[in-house]
Amino acid sequence: MSFHDARLEQLQREIARKRQLEAQREELRAQQQQLAEKVQTLEACSQKEQADVDRLEGRSLSAYFYHVIGRMDEKLTRERQEAYAARVKCDAAVRELDAVTEDLERREAELAQLSGCEERYQQALRDKADFLKSAGGQTGSAIRAHEERLAVLSHQATELEEACAAGRESLDTVREILNSLSDAEGWGTMDLVAGSLISSIAKHNHLDDAQYLAEKLQVQLRRFKTELADVDIQADLQLRIDGFLRFTDIFFDNFFTDWAVLDRIQQSSLRVRQTRDQIEEVLQHLETLLQAVQQEERALRRELEEMVREASAERATFIGPGD
């Protein structure tokens, strides 16, 4: 067996042991938590039973009562037995907790020694892959082809992840805009039914919020389009009511201006929902592509790992480029 193969085999054993220890650690932690709670309960019970004994042995009313009726010895004996039994149970639970804690500490110590074995395994795989590539032959060529394809897939995944992140950011802003417009529409309806200065001001405050978010969305959509050139989303949103209509709506409140503003809000909400639907459609397509790329990348990495692990480094040493 070559040095590379022996090293990989050793690291595989370390990884398997590490996973076993991690599972045991989780189980021991759960046991430790349960036992700690049990000890706390039994300690409280033991203290209560001992307190009963102390009261009978002291100058309490209970002690006086049992002296009077002539049953002091019987009662004190029973209380001492109960206190002893409670103490025994508590001590047993404490010993069990200590044993679990010791087991846990041993596994933590062994895990500390195995820390980084996965990284060392991956490095050993890379070292063997480099050795096989330098030896040439069909195996070396296949490894190079796999690595080149993985580099392409990794780049594609990064681009798609960045595009998806930009799309989700835009979608979050769209939802905020719709919330602001919904609030504005609520105040607008109230203003139409029973108009007041307060309802008009509240309505336009929410419209101001929506306009600010719409401007933010424009920047985010431009970034979204930059991340993926074929993304085409139209979002020409003008949500602020023009100055004159805004002035007359607040200071010359009447049915006709309230209706006009409410109509503008509803139209804006419709356009924002259309933008949301477009973003969601593109995002769904991007996420499907990303999943496909990631799936191919995982499969190719497994195939490459198996190829490198199963290849004979000894054979490559003796046969060389002509295998």
Number of C-alpha atoms within 10 A of each C-alpha: 10 11 11 18 20 11 16 19 14 12 20 16 11 20 20 13 15 22 12 13 19 15 11 15 19 12 12 19 14 12 17 19 12 12 19 17 13 16 21 14 12 21 19 14 17 22 14 14 20 19 14 17 21 16 14 22 14 11 10 11 11 15 19 15 13 16 14 10 8 11 12 17 12 10 16 19 12 12 19 17 15 17 20 15 14 21 19 14 15 21 16 14 20 19 13 17 20 15 13 17 16 13 14 21 14 14 19 15 10 14 20 11 12 16 13 13 19 16 12 16 19 14 13 18 21 14 14 22 24 16 17 27 19 14 22 19 16 14 20 20 15 16 20 17 12 15 15 12 13 19 12 12 20 15 12 15 19 12 15 22 16 14 24 22 15 21 23 17 15 25 22 12 18 22 15 16 26 19 16 22 27 19 19 28 23 16 22 27 18 16 26 22 12 11 19 15 14 11 20 22 18 17 27 23 15 20 23 18 18 28 20 14 19 23 14 14 21 16 11 19 22 15 15 25 16 13 19 16 9 10 19 14 17 13 16 12 17 14 23 18 18 10 9 8 14 18 13 13 25 21 11 12 17 16 14 11 18 24 17 16 23 21 14 17 22 16 13 20 21 13 17 22 16 15 20 20 14 18 23 16 11 18 21 13 12 19 15 12 15 20 13 12 20 15 13 15 20 13 12 17 15 12 14 21 17 12 15 24 18 10 17 17 22 15 14 21 13 10 13 15 16 9 12
